[in-house]
Amino acid sequence: MFAATLDTTIEFLKGVGPKRAELFQKELGIFTYDHLLNYYPFRYIDRTRFYKINELDPDLPYVQILGRITSKEIIGEKHKKRLVARLTDETGTIELVWFQSLKWVDENLSKGKVYIVFGKPVVFNGSFSISHPELENYPRPATITGNLRLQPVYHSTEKLKKFFLDSKGIQKLQTQLIEQHIKEVRESLPLHVLEKYHMISKKEALLNIHFPKDVKALKSAERRLKFEELFFIQLQLLHTKQQRELRFKGHAFGAVGDKVNTFYKEILPFELTNAQKRVIKEIRLDTQRGIQMNRLVQGDVGSGKTVVALMSMLLANDNGFQACMMAPTEILARQHYESIASLVKDGLVSVAILTGSSTKKQRTQLHKELEAGEIDILVGTHALIEDKVVFKNLGLVVIDEQHRFGVEQRAKLWRKNVIPPHILVMTATPIPRTLAMTLYGDLDVSIIDELPAGRKPIDTRHLYEGQRLRMFGFMKQEIAKGRQIYIVYPLIKESEKLDLLHLEAGIEQMRYQFPLPDYQISIVHGKMPNADKQYEMQRFIEGKNQIMVATTVIEVGVNVPNASVMIIENAERFGLSQLHQLRGRVGRGAEQSFCILMSGNKLSKEGKLRLETMVKTNNGFEISEIDLQLRGPGDISGTQQSGVLDLKLADLATDQLILQEARSTVMEILKADPMLEEPNNSLLRTYLAKRSRGIAFDKIS
């Protein structure tokens, strides 16, 4: 018989075997002993409290009773048999009932013996009973995982439960695993880090996360394991950033030339905000260091990120380089192109656009001009990453809404020059600080936290279905002033599962309330051909239609200053971030703009909080913090695809202090020992070597 270790395949753990091992792999991603050991409980049941039988209440979730079995019998016939036992303490009697494994339970249940019984009490025919209770001998045996005060509860699945791998089944395997292999657990954090924060060892942490001896021990285990999770995420991010700066040179933009100065002093039609000036200065300093810039610019809807990006691209042009800007959709790419082209209308630079709908003739001409260096700024969609798109000298890449692009898509742009171009990432989705540190921790972060002068805050109101006529009246008033209106619906067609006022019914209602030819209505949704969408949107932009009825395809990329009202139907069905993005489609002109959130009369607690938050504040960063608490990091900005946020214990909404400690500790370590050559950092060096598939990093010469 071979000696099992923590690297042993899970099927060799007693009680698992091939079939259960296959289920563990498919359902929970558990392949080895170590994987199981790092599969943590998601909550705990307090086993310190014993209830008396006369204290029972059907509203109690689970109870623990100490009593003696006074009788037991199997009653019923054939398939309707059940085992009924009576448990008695000094205050009364309760029935224990089993419908399965009757023979095994009967053989192992002794009349006259005292047991610890655990289960959910229910009232049946006026008396309390517990079905399929957990039984333990009294007193409990003293083992390494015995004398449980806090019982771990593990997530399971229906398929696992069919093989008796419910929470209790997983707990039994963890008990066996810890008793046999806990001594093999090796420390993963350097001793100086443990001492600095007075943290317990990895071995103690794992023991007490599964089988805590008390609440204090559980808290110590959670803090240690949360810190470790966040510490190693930050180590990967900050080490990657450090190595990139050491390895990759960058184009030095040494001069601020005629293009930037002419644009800023003679063409720019408005005054930059202090926030815009600060961010441009940060980019300017980054690009003159001779190291590749990797900077994230966060800015709320309408904060002026496009102008910051344009001035950065003009800086590249001033230094003899081309620049490009990649957007996730054709609508957004075209919007950026038109915005940039209108700002540099006096022929300051040559601006072109490349999207999926560009014709073959247009592409051929563009490829030729781009390679000859005749195009200064190229705006486009993922079409920019095609191998046929060759720049003469690409110096700066601007990526809008980065989370919508895959890693490989972005990397293809970086390889468009021998020396990688500077990277400027923009997002209009405000990201909570903790999420930004985790998701974009390898980037330098700039924040545009100021709106341009003259912008009036959008007046947001919440109306219920019964106030719909009031909404129609308000729409007519705004249209009479010459304004335009968006109405957004969550669905295109009626859903059997969701009772929503869908787009098609909404259009009929619009046409009844606003009979043609008095008002023109545009219709835009995701299933329309691109050409049709462009046609309808263009009509709205030109003011030919007063109302645009749409799905969330207009979330980004539509800029119509004359549109002053955003109506969101079934607003309770949208996430906070999406509501905020939709609201940002109005408020782009000098006139007062409005956002009306329509909802049903019955709202969940979360739905009500989302709508109240929208009415209360226009601050995207404040909204993002609440969104993080409500939804968790995985759903915000599509971040789940990154894989970075696969957190087992840490919660970015509540563990901000631990994250800050972890990040600052990594920064201190890398500053003092950039190559992690010191003996006390050997664990970290080993960890990074394993993460890079066994290839250890070497000194950068």
C-alpha positions as CSV (number, residue, x, y, z in Angstrom):
1,M,0.0,0.0,0.0
2,F,1.5,3.4,-1.0
3,A,1.8,6.3,1.4
4,A,-0.8,8.9,0.6
5,T,0.2,12.6,0.7
6,L,-1.7,15.8,0.1
7,D,-1.0,15.5,-3.6
8,T,-2.7,12.1,-3.8
9,T,-5.7,11.8,-6.0
10,I,-9.0,12.1,-4.1
11,E,-10.3,8.7,-5.1
12,F,-7.8,7.1,-2.7
13,L,-9.2,8.7,0.4
14,K,-11.2,6.1,2.3
15,G,-14.9,6.5,1.5
16,V,-14.4,8.2,-1.9
17,G,-13.4,5.7,-4.7
18,P,-13.6,6.3,-8.5
19,K,-17.3,7.3,-8.8
20,R,-17.3,9.8,-6.0
21,A,-13.9,11.1,-7.1
22,E,-15.3,11.8,-10.6
23,L,-18.2,13.7,-9.1
24,F,-15.9,15.7,-6.8
25,Q,-13.9,16.7,-9.9
26,K,-16.9,17.6,-12.1
27,E,-19.1,19.3,-9.4
28,L,-16.5,21.0,-7.2
29,G,-13.2,20.9,-9.0
30,I,-11.6,18.8,-6.2
31,F,-8.9,16.5,-7.6
32,T,-6.5,15.9,-4.7
33,Y,-6.4,15.6,-0.9
34,D,-5.1,19.2,-0.9
35,H,-8.0,20.5,-2.9
36,L,-10.4,19.0,-0.4
37,L,-8.5,20.4,2.5
38,N,-8.8,23.9,0.9
39,Y,-12.6,23.5,0.4
40,Y,-13.9,25.6,3.2
41,P,-17.2,25.6,5.1
42,F,-19.5,28.5,4.1
43,R,-21.1,28.8,7.6
44,Y,-21.2,27.1,11.0
45,I,-23.8,25.8,13.3
46,D,-23.4,26.6,17.0
47,R,-23.2,23.3,18.8
48,T,-22.5,24.8,22.2
49,R,-26.3,25.3,23.0
50,F,-28.4,22.4,24.1
51,Y,-32.2,22.9,24.0
52,K,-34.6,21.3,26.4
53,I,-37.6,19.6,24.7
54,N,-40.0,22.1,26.2
55,E,-38.1,25.0,24.6
56,L,-38.6,23.8,21.1
57,D,-40.2,26.1,18.5
58,P,-41.0,25.2,14.9
59,D,-39.3,28.4,13.7
60,L,-35.9,27.3,15.0
61,P,-33.7,26.2,12.1
62,Y,-31.7,23.4,13.9
63,V,-31.6,22.3,17.5
64,Q,-29.3,20.1,19.6
65,I,-30.9,18.0,22.4
66,L,-29.4,15.7,25.0
67,G,-31.7,12.9,25.9
68,R,-32.3,9.1,26.4
69,I,-33.9,6.7,23.9
70,T,-36.9,5.3,25.8
71,S,-38.4,3.3,22.9
72,K,-38.0,2.4,19.3
73,E,-40.0,0.4,16.7
74,I,-40.4,-0.1,13.0
75,I,-44.0,0.5,11.9
76,G,-45.9,0.5,8.6
77,E,-45.9,-2.1,5.8
78,K,-43.6,-2.7,2.8
79,H,-42.6,0.6,1.2
80,K,-44.3,2.7,3.8
81,K,-42.2,1.5,6.7
82,R,-40.5,3.9,9.1
83,L,-38.5,3.7,12.3
84,V,-39.9,5.7,15.2
85,A,-37.9,6.3,18.4
86,R,-38.8,8.4,21.4
87,L,-36.2,10.7,23.0
88,T,-36.8,11.9,26.5
89,D,-35.2,14.5,28.8
90,E,-36.4,15.9,32.1
91,T,-38.8,18.3,30.4
92,G,-40.6,16.1,27.9
93,T,-40.5,13.7,24.9
94,I,-39.9,14.1,21.2
95,E,-40.3,11.6,18.3
96,L,-37.3,10.8,16.0
97,V,-38.3,9.4,12.6
98,W,-36.3,7.6,9.9
99,F,-37.7,6.6,6.5
100,Q,-34.5,5.2,5.0
101,S,-31.7,2.8,6.1
102,L,-34.1,1.5,8.7
103,K,-32.1,-1.7,9.4
104,W,-28.8,0.1,9.8
105,V,-30.3,2.7,12.2
106,D,-32.2,0.1,14.2
107,E,-29.0,-1.9,14.7
108,N,-27.0,1.1,15.8
109,L,-29.6,2.7,18.0
110,S,-29.7,1.4,21.6
111,K,-32.7,1.7,23.8
112,G,-31.8,3.2,27.2
113,K,-28.7,5.0,25.9
114,V,-28.1,8.7,26.0
115,Y,-27.5,10.5,22.7
116,I,-26.8,14.0,21.4
117,V,-29.5,14.6,18.7
118,F,-29.3,17.3,16.1
119,G,-31.9,18.3,13.5
120,K,-34.8,20.5,12.5
121,P,-37.9,20.3,14.7
122,V,-41.3,20.2,13.1
123,V,-44.8,20.0,14.5
124,F,-46.9,17.0,13.3
125,N,-50.3,16.2,14.7
126,G,-49.7,18.6,17.6
127,S,-46.4,17.0,18.6
128,F,-42.7,17.8,17.8
129,S,-40.6,15.4,15.7
130,I,-37.3,15.4,13.9
131,S,-36.8,13.5,10.7
132,H,-33.5,11.8,10.0
133,P,-31.7,13.5,12.9
134,E,-27.9,13.3,13.3
135,L,-27.0,11.1,16.3
136,E,-23.8,11.3,18.4
137,N,-22.8,9.2,21.4
138,Y,-22.6,11.0,24.7
139,P,-20.1,12.0,25.8
140,R,-18.4,12.9,22.5
141,P,-15.1,11.1,21.8
142,A,-12.1,13.4,22.2
143,T,-10.2,13.5,18.9
144,I,-8.3,16.1,17.0
145,T,-11.6,17.2,15.3
146,G,-13.9,16.1,18.1
147,N,-15.7,18.1,20.8
148,L,-17.3,20.3,18.1
149,R,-18.7,23.6,19.2
150,L,-19.1,25.1,15.8
151,Q,-20.2,22.5,13.2
152,P,-19.0,23.3,9.7
153,V,-21.5,23.4,6.8
154,Y,-20.2,22.8,3.3
155,H,-21.8,23.6,0.0
156,S,-22.9,20.5,-1.9
157,T,-24.9,19.7,-5.1
158,E,-27.8,17.5,-5.9
159,K,-25.6,15.0,-7.7
160,L,-23.2,14.8,-4.8
161,K,-26.1,14.3,-2.3
162,K,-27.3,11.3,-4.2
163,F,-23.9,9.7,-3.3
164,F,-24.3,10.7,0.4
165,L,-21.8,13.6,-0.1
166,D,-24.0,16.2,1.5
167,S,-22.5,18.6,4.1
168,K,-22.3,15.9,6.7
169,G,-20.7,13.5,4.2
170,I,-18.0,16.1,3.3
171,Q,-17.5,16.8,7.0
172,K,-16.7,13.1,7.6
173,L,-14.1,13.1,4.8
174,Q,-12.6,16.3,6.1
175,T,-12.4,14.8,9.6
176,Q,-10.5,11.8,8.3
177,L,-8.2,13.9,6.0
178,I,-7.2,16.3,8.8
179,E,-6.6,13.5,11.4
180,Q,-4.3,11.7,8.9
181,H,-2.6,14.5,7.0
182,I,-2.7,17.8,8.9
183,K,0.9,17.3,9.9
184,E,2.0,17.5,6.3
185,V,0.7,21.0,5.8
186,R,3.7,23.4,5.0
187,E,3.8,27.1,5.8
188,S,3.1,29.3,2.7
189,L,3.8,32.8,4.2
190,P,7.2,34.0,5.3
191,L,7.8,34.1,9.0
192,H,8.4,37.8,9.1
193,V,4.9,38.4,7.6
194,L,3.3,36.1,10.2
195,E,5.1,37.9,13.0
196,K,4.3,41.4,11.7
197,Y,0.5,40.7,11.8
198,H,0.5,38.2,14.7
199,M,-1.1,35.5,12.5
200,I,-1.4,31.8,13.2
201,S,0.3,29.1,11.1
202,K,-1.2,27.6,8.0
203,K,-1.6,24.3,9.8
204,E,-3.6,25.9,12.7
205,A,-5.6,28.0,10.2
206,L,-6.7,24.9,8.2
207,L,-7.6,23.0,11.3
208,N,-9.7,25.8,12.8
209,I,-11.4,26.8,9.5
210,H,-12.9,23.3,9.3
211,F,-13.2,22.4,13.0
212,P,-12.9,25.6,15.1
213,K,-12.6,25.0,18.8
214,D,-14.3,28.4,19.5
215,V,-15.3,31.6,17.8
216,K,-12.0,33.3,18.5
217,A,-10.1,30.4,16.9
218,L,-12.4,30.6,13.8
219,K,-11.8,34.4,13.5
220,S,-8.0,33.9,13.7
221,A,-8.2,31.2,11.0
222,E,-10.4,33.3,8.7
223,R,-8.1,36.3,9.0
224,R,-5.0,34.3,8.2
225,L,-6.5,32.6,5.2
226,K,-8.2,35.8,3.8
227,F,-4.8,37.6,4.2
228,E,-3.1,34.8,2.3
229,E,-5.6,34.8,-0.5
230,L,-5.3,38.6,-1.0
231,F,-1.5,38.6,-0.4
232,F,-0.8,36.2,-3.2
233,I,-3.1,38.0,-5.7
234,Q,-1.3,41.2,-4.9
235,L,2.1,39.4,-5.2
236,Q,1.2,38.2,-8.7
237,L,-0.1,41.6,-9.8
238,L,2.7,43.8,-8.4
239,H,5.4,41.4,-9.4
240,T,4.1,41.3,-12.9
241,K,4.1,45.1,-12.9
242,Q,7.6,45.3,-11.5
243,Q,9.0,42.7,-14.0
244,R,7.3,44.5,-16.9
245,E,8.9,47.8,-15.9
246,L,12.3,46.1,-15.7
247,R,12.0,44.1,-18.9
248,F,10.0,46.3,-21.3
249,K,11.3,49.6,-22.4
250,G,8.8,52.2,-23.6
251,H,8.8,54.9,-26.2
252,A,9.9,58.2,-24.5
253,F,7.5,61.0,-25.4
254,G,10.0,63.7,-24.6
255,A,8.3,66.7,-26.2
256,V,4.9,68.4,-25.9
257,G,4.7,69.7,-29.5
258,D,2.6,71.8,-31.8
259,K,-0.3,69.3,-32.0
260,V,-1.0,69.3,-28.2
261,N,-0.3,73.0,-27.8
262,T,-2.4,74.0,-30.8
263,F,-5.3,71.8,-29.7
264,Y,-5.2,72.9,-26.1
265,K,-4.7,76.7,-26.8
266,E,-6.7,77.2,-30.0
267,I,-9.1,74.4,-30.7
268,L,-10.4,72.9,-27.4
269,P,-13.9,74.6,-27.1
270,F,-14.1,74.3,-23.3
271,E,-11.9,74.5,-20.2
272,L,-10.5,71.2,-18.9
273,T,-11.5,70.3,-15.3
274,N,-8.8,70.1,-12.7
275,A,-9.3,66.3,-12.6
276,Q,-8.7,66.1,-16.4
277,K,-5.5,68.2,-16.1
278,R,-4.2,66.1,-13.2
279,V,-4.7,62.8,-15.2
280,I,-3.1,64.3,-18.3
281,K,-0.1,65.3,-16.2
282,E,0.1,61.7,-14.8
283,I,0.1,60.3,-18.3
284,R,2.7,62.9,-19.4
285,L,5.1,61.8,-16.6
286,D,4.5,58.1,-17.4
287,T,5.3,58.4,-21.1
288,Q,8.6,60.3,-20.7
289,R,10.2,57.7,-18.4
290,G,11.3,55.3,-21.2
291,I,9.2,52.6,-19.5
292,Q,6.0,51.2,-21.0
293,M,3.0,52.9,-19.4
294,N,0.1,50.8,-18.2
295,R,-2.5,53.2,-16.7
296,L,-6.2,52.8,-16.0
297,V,-8.3,55.9,-16.2
298,Q,-11.6,55.7,-14.3
299,G,-14.1,58.3,-14.9
300,D,-17.8,58.6,-14.3
301,V,-20.2,58.9,-17.2
302,G,-19.7,62.3,-18.9
303,S,-16.5,63.2,-17.0
304,G,-14.4,63.8,-20.2
305,K,-12.3,60.7,-20.6
306,T,-12.4,61.0,-24.4
307,V,-10.6,64.4,-24.3
308,V,-8.0,63.0,-22.0
309,A,-7.5,60.0,-24.4
310,L,-7.3,62.4,-27.4
311,M,-4.7,64.7,-25.8
312,S,-2.6,61.6,-24.9
313,M,-2.8,60.4,-28.6
314,L,-1.8,63.9,-29.8
315,L,1.2,63.6,-27.4
316,A,2.2,60.4,-29.2
317,N,1.7,62.1,-32.6
318,D,3.9,65.0,-31.4
319,N,6.7,62.6,-30.8
320,G,6.5,60.9,-34.2
321,F,4.2,58.0,-33.2
322,Q,0.8,56.7,-34.3
323,A,-2.0,56.0,-31.8
324,C,-5.1,53.8,-31.8
325,M,-8.2,53.5,-29.8
326,M,-10.1,50.2,-29.5
327,A,-13.8,50.1,-28.4
328,P,-15.9,47.0,-27.7
329,T,-18.8,47.8,-30.1
330,E,-19.2,49.4,-33.4
331,I,-21.6,51.9,-32.0
332,L,-19.1,53.1,-29.4
333,A,-16.2,53.1,-31.9
334,R,-18.1,55.3,-34.3
335,Q,-19.1,57.5,-31.4
336,H,-15.5,58.0,-30.4
337,Y,-14.4,58.5,-34.0
338,E,-17.0,61.2,-34.6
339,S,-16.2,62.9,-31.3
340,I,-12.5,63.0,-32.0
341,A,-12.9,64.0,-35.7
342,S,-15.1,66.9,-34.7
343,L,-12.7,68.1,-32.1
344,V,-9.7,68.1,-34.5
345,K,-11.8,69.3,-37.4
346,D,-9.1,71.8,-38.6
347,G,-6.9,69.0,-40.0
348,L,-4.6,69.0,-37.0
349,V,-4.1,65.2,-37.4
350,S,-5.4,62.4,-39.7
351,V,-8.1,60.3,-38.0
352,A,-9.6,57.1,-39.5
353,I,-12.0,54.4,-38.4
354,L,-11.9,50.6,-38.9
355,T,-14.8,48.3,-37.9
356,G,-16.3,45.1,-39.0
357,S,-18.6,46.9,-41.4
358,S,-15.8,48.7,-43.2
359,T,-15.8,47.7,-46.9
360,K,-13.0,45.8,-48.6
361,K,-12.1,49.0,-50.6
362,Q,-12.0,51.1,-47.5
363,R,-9.8,48.5,-45.7
364,T,-7.4,48.3,-48.6
365,Q,-6.9,52.0,-48.7
366,L,-6.7,52.3,-44.9
367,H,-4.1,49.5,-44.6
368,K,-2.0,51.3,-47.2
369,E,-2.2,54.7,-45.5
370,L,-1.6,53.2,-42.0
371,E,1.5,51.4,-43.0
372,A,2.8,54.5,-44.7
373,G,2.3,56.5,-41.5
374,E,-0.3,58.8,-43.1
375,I,-2.9,58.0,-40.4
376,D,-2.1,59.5,-37.0
377,I,-5.0,58.2,-35.0
378,L,-7.0,55.0,-35.8
379,V,-10.2,54.3,-34.0
380,G,-11.9,50.9,-34.3
381,T,-13.3,47.7,-32.8
382,H,-11.5,44.4,-32.4
383,A,-10.9,44.7,-36.2
384,L,-7.8,46.6,-35.1
385,I,-6.1,43.4,-33.9
386,E,-6.2,41.7,-37.3
387,D,-2.8,40.7,-38.6
388,K,-3.4,42.7,-41.8
389,V,-3.6,45.9,-39.7
390,V,0.1,47.1,-39.7
391,F,1.2,50.4,-38.2
392,K,4.3,52.3,-39.3
393,N,5.1,53.2,-35.7
394,L,2.5,52.6,-33.0
395,G,3.3,54.4,-29.8
396,L,0.0,54.5,-27.8
397,V,-3.0,52.1,-27.5
398,V,-6.1,53.4,-25.8
399,I,-8.6,50.6,-24.8
400,D,-12.1,51.6,-23.8
401,E,-14.0,49.3,-21.4
402,Q,-11.2,46.8,-21.2
403,H,-13.3,44.1,-19.4
404,R,-15.1,43.5,-22.7
405,F,-11.9,42.3,-24.4
406,G,-10.1,39.0,-23.8
407,V,-6.4,39.0,-22.7
408,E,-5.2,37.6,-26.0
409,Q,-7.1,40.3,-27.9
410,R,-5.4,43.0,-26.0
411,A,-2.0,41.4,-26.3
412,K,-2.2,41.4,-30.1
413,L,-2.4,45.1,-30.1
414,W,0.7,45.3,-27.9
415,R,2.6,43.3,-30.4
416,K,2.0,45.8,-33.2
417,N,5.5,47.3,-32.5
418,V,8.9,46.0,-31.6
419,I,8.9,48.2,-28.5
420,P,5.5,47.7,-26.9
421,P,3.3,50.8,-27.1
422,H,2.1,52.6,-24.1
423,I,-1.3,51.3,-22.8
424,L,-4.1,53.6,-21.6
425,V,-7.2,51.7,-20.4
426,M,-10.4,53.6,-19.8
427,T,-13.6,52.6,-18.1
428,A,-16.8,54.5,-17.6
429,T,-17.9,52.0,-15.0
430,P,-16.7,53.3,-11.7
431,I,-14.9,50.6,-9.8
432,P,-14.7,50.3,-6.0
433,R,-11.2,50.9,-4.7
434,T,-10.8,47.3,-3.4
435,L,-11.9,45.9,-6.7
436,A,-9.6,48.1,-8.7
437,M,-6.7,47.1,-6.4
438,T,-7.5,43.4,-7.1
439,L,-8.6,43.4,-10.7
440,Y,-6.3,46.2,-12.0
441,G,-3.7,45.9,-9.4
442,D,-0.9,45.7,-11.9
443,L,-1.9,49.1,-13.5
444,D,-1.4,52.6,-12.2
445,V,-4.8,54.1,-11.6
446,S,-6.0,57.7,-12.4
447,I,-9.5,58.9,-11.4
448,I,-11.4,61.7,-13.1
449,D,-13.7,62.6,-10.2
450,E,-15.1,65.9,-11.5
451,L,-17.7,66.7,-14.1
452,P,-17.3,69.5,-16.6
453,A,-18.5,73.0,-15.6
454,G,-22.2,73.7,-16.5
455,R,-23.3,70.1,-16.3
456,K,-26.5,69.9,-14.2
457,P,-27.0,66.8,-12.0
458,I,-29.6,64.5,-13.5
459,D,-32.9,64.6,-11.6
460,T,-33.8,60.9,-10.9
461,R,-37.3,59.9,-9.8
462,H,-38.9,56.5,-9.0
463,L,-42.4,56.0,-10.1
464,Y,-44.7,52.9,-9.6
465,E,-46.9,51.3,-12.3
466,G,-49.9,53.2,-11.0
467,Q,-48.2,56.5,-11.8
468,R,-47.7,55.7,-15.5
469,L,-50.1,58.4,-16.8
470,R,-48.1,61.0,-14.9
471,M,-45.0,59.7,-16.7
472,F,-46.8,60.0,-20.1
473,G,-47.8,63.6,-19.2
474,F,-44.2,64.5,-18.3
475,M,-43.0,63.0,-21.6
476,K,-45.4,65.2,-23.6
477,Q,-44.2,68.3,-21.7
478,E,-40.5,67.5,-22.6
479,I,-41.2,66.7,-26.2
480,A,-43.2,70.0,-26.5
481,K,-40.0,71.8,-25.4
482,G,-38.2,70.1,-28.3
483,R,-36.4,67.5,-26.2
484,Q,-36.0,63.8,-27.0
485,I,-36.6,60.7,-24.8
486,Y,-35.1,57.3,-24.3
487,I,-37.3,54.4,-23.1
488,V,-35.3,51.2,-22.2
489,Y,-36.8,47.8,-21.6
490,P,-35.1,44.7,-20.2
491,L,-36.7,42.2,-22.8
492,I,-37.5,42.2,-26.5
493,K,-40.4,39.6,-26.3
494,E,-42.6,38.4,-23.5
495,S,-40.9,35.9,-21.2
496,E,-42.8,33.1,-19.6
497,K,-40.5,33.3,-16.6
498,L,-40.5,37.1,-16.1
499,D,-43.6,39.2,-15.9
500,L,-42.1,42.3,-17.5
501,L,-43.5,45.0,-19.6
502,H,-41.5,44.0,-22.7
503,L,-40.4,46.1,-25.6
504,E,-43.0,45.1,-28.1
505,A,-45.9,45.8,-25.8
506,G,-44.2,49.0,-24.8
507,I,-44.1,50.2,-28.5
508,E,-47.9,49.5,-28.8
509,Q,-48.5,51.5,-25.7
510,M,-46.3,54.3,-27.0
511,R,-48.2,54.4,-30.3
512,Y,-51.5,54.6,-28.5
513,Q,-50.3,57.4,-26.2
514,F,-48.4,59.2,-29.0
515,P,-50.3,58.6,-32.2
516,L,-48.4,59.2,-35.5
517,P,-47.6,61.5,-37.2
518,D,-47.5,63.7,-34.0
519,Y,-44.4,61.8,-32.8
520,Q,-41.8,59.6,-34.4
521,I,-40.5,56.5,-32.6
522,S,-37.2,54.7,-33.2
523,I,-36.8,51.1,-32.2
524,V,-33.4,49.6,-31.4
525,H,-32.6,46.2,-29.9
526,G,-29.7,43.7,-30.0
527,K,-31.3,41.3,-32.5
528,M,-31.5,43.9,-35.2
529,P,-28.9,43.9,-38.1
530,N,-26.1,46.4,-37.4
531,A,-27.1,48.5,-40.5
532,D,-30.7,48.9,-39.2
533,K,-29.5,49.9,-35.7
534,Q,-27.2,52.5,-37.2
535,Y,-30.0,53.9,-39.3
536,E,-32.4,54.2,-36.4
537,M,-29.8,55.7,-34.1
538,Q,-28.8,58.2,-36.8
539,R,-32.4,59.3,-37.2
540,F,-32.5,59.9,-33.4
541,I,-29.2,61.7,-33.4
542,E,-30.4,64.0,-36.2
543,G,-33.6,64.8,-34.2
544,K,-36.0,63.1,-36.7
545,N,-37.4,60.9,-34.0
546,Q,-38.6,62.1,-30.7
547,I,-38.6,58.8,-28.8
548,M,-36.2,55.9,-28.9
549,V,-37.6,52.7,-27.5
550,A,-34.6,50.3,-26.9
551,T,-33.1,47.5,-25.0
552,T,-29.8,48.0,-23.2
553,V,-27.8,48.2,-26.5
554,I,-27.8,52.0,-25.8
555,E,-26.0,51.5,-22.5
556,V,-22.9,52.9,-24.0
557,G,-22.0,54.8,-27.1
558,V,-24.9,57.0,-27.8
559,N,-24.3,60.8,-27.3
560,V,-27.4,62.9,-28.1
561,P,-27.2,66.2,-26.1
562,N,-30.8,67.0,-27.0
563,A,-32.1,63.8,-25.2
564,S,-33.1,65.0,-21.8
565,V,-35.2,62.1,-20.4
566,M,-34.2,58.5,-19.7
567,I,-37.1,56.2,-18.8
568,I,-36.1,52.7,-17.5
569,E,-39.0,50.2,-17.4
570,N,-38.9,47.5,-14.8
571,A,-35.9,49.3,-13.3
572,E,-35.9,46.9,-10.3
573,R,-34.6,44.2,-12.7
574,F,-31.4,46.0,-13.6
575,G,-28.2,46.1,-11.6
576,L,-27.0,49.4,-10.1
577,S,-24.1,49.7,-12.5
578,Q,-26.3,49.2,-15.5
579,L,-28.9,51.7,-14.2
580,H,-26.1,54.3,-13.7
581,Q,-24.7,53.6,-17.2
582,L,-28.2,54.1,-18.8
583,R,-28.8,57.3,-16.8
584,G,-25.5,58.6,-18.3
585,R,-27.0,58.7,-21.8
586,V,-28.8,61.9,-20.8
587,G,-27.5,65.0,-19.0
588,R,-25.1,65.7,-21.9
589,G,-26.5,69.1,-22.9
590,A,-27.0,72.4,-21.0
591,E,-30.7,71.7,-20.2
592,Q,-31.9,69.9,-17.1
593,S,-32.2,66.2,-17.7
594,F,-34.3,63.5,-16.0
595,C,-34.1,59.8,-15.3
596,I,-37.4,58.1,-14.4
597,L,-37.2,54.6,-12.9
598,M,-40.5,52.7,-13.5
599,S,-41.2,49.7,-11.3
600,G,-43.9,47.3,-10.2
601,N,-45.5,47.8,-6.8
602,K,-43.9,44.8,-5.2
603,L,-40.1,45.3,-4.7
604,S,-37.6,43.0,-3.0
605,K,-35.4,44.6,-0.3
606,E,-32.4,44.7,-2.7
607,G,-34.5,46.1,-5.5
608,K,-35.8,48.9,-3.3
609,L,-32.3,49.7,-2.1
610,R,-31.0,49.9,-5.7
611,L,-33.7,52.4,-6.7
612,E,-33.4,54.4,-3.6
613,T,-29.6,54.6,-4.2
614,M,-30.2,55.9,-7.8
615,V,-32.6,58.6,-6.6
616,K,-30.2,59.6,-3.7
617,T,-26.9,60.0,-5.6
618,N,-25.4,60.7,-9.1
619,N,-21.9,59.7,-7.8
620,G,-20.8,56.6,-9.7
621,F,-18.1,55.7,-7.2
622,E,-20.6,55.8,-4.3
623,I,-23.0,53.7,-6.4
624,S,-20.2,51.2,-7.2
625,E,-19.5,50.6,-3.5
626,I,-23.1,49.8,-2.8
627,D,-23.2,47.6,-5.9
628,L,-20.2,45.6,-4.7
629,Q,-21.9,45.0,-1.3
630,L,-25.1,43.8,-3.1
631,R,-23.7,41.7,-5.9
632,G,-20.2,40.8,-5.0
633,P,-17.1,41.3,-7.1
634,G,-17.7,38.5,-9.6
635,D,-20.7,40.2,-11.3
636,I,-19.4,43.8,-11.5
637,S,-17.9,44.8,-14.9
638,G,-17.9,41.2,-16.1
639,T,-14.9,40.6,-13.9
640,Q,-15.6,36.9,-13.3
641,Q,-14.0,36.1,-16.6
642,S,-10.6,37.3,-15.3
643,G,-10.2,34.4,-12.9
644,V,-8.4,36.8,-10.5
645,L,-11.4,37.0,-8.3
646,D,-11.9,33.4,-7.5
647,L,-11.9,34.1,-3.8
648,K,-12.7,31.4,-1.3
649,L,-13.0,33.4,1.9
650,A,-12.0,37.0,1.3
651,D,-14.8,39.5,0.6
652,L,-13.8,42.7,-1.2
653,A,-16.8,44.5,0.2
654,T,-15.9,43.9,3.9
655,D,-12.2,43.0,3.9
656,Q,-10.8,46.3,2.7
657,L,-8.4,46.6,5.7
658,I,-6.9,43.1,5.1
659,L,-6.5,43.8,1.4
660,Q,-4.7,47.1,2.2
661,E,-2.4,45.3,4.6
662,A,-1.7,42.5,2.1
663,R,-0.9,45.0,-0.7
664,S,1.3,47.3,1.4
665,T,3.2,44.2,2.7
666,V,3.9,43.0,-0.9
667,M,5.0,46.5,-1.9
668,E,7.4,46.6,1.0
669,I,8.8,43.2,0.2
670,L,9.3,43.9,-3.5
671,K,10.9,47.3,-2.8
672,A,13.4,45.8,-0.3
673,D,14.0,42.6,-2.3
674,P,12.9,43.0,-6.0
675,M,14.1,39.5,-7.1
676,L,13.0,37.8,-3.9
677,E,16.6,36.5,-3.4
678,E,16.6,36.8,0.4
679,P,16.3,33.5,2.2
680,N,13.3,34.7,4.2
681,N,11.4,35.3,0.9
682,S,12.2,31.9,-0.6
683,L,8.5,30.7,-0.2
684,L,7.4,33.6,-2.3
685,R,10.0,32.9,-5.0
686,T,8.8,29.3,-5.1
687,Y,5.2,30.3,-5.3
688,L,5.8,32.6,-8.3
689,A,7.9,29.9,-10.0
690,K,5.1,27.4,-9.7
691,R,2.6,30.0,-11.0
692,S,4.7,30.4,-14.1
693,R,4.5,26.6,-14.8
694,G,7.7,25.8,-13.1
695,I,9.9,28.3,-14.8
696,A,11.6,30.4,-12.2
697,F,12.2,34.0,-13.0
698,D,15.8,35.2,-13.3
699,K,17.7,38.4,-12.7
700,I,17.0,41.0,-15.4
701,S,20.4,42.0,-16.8
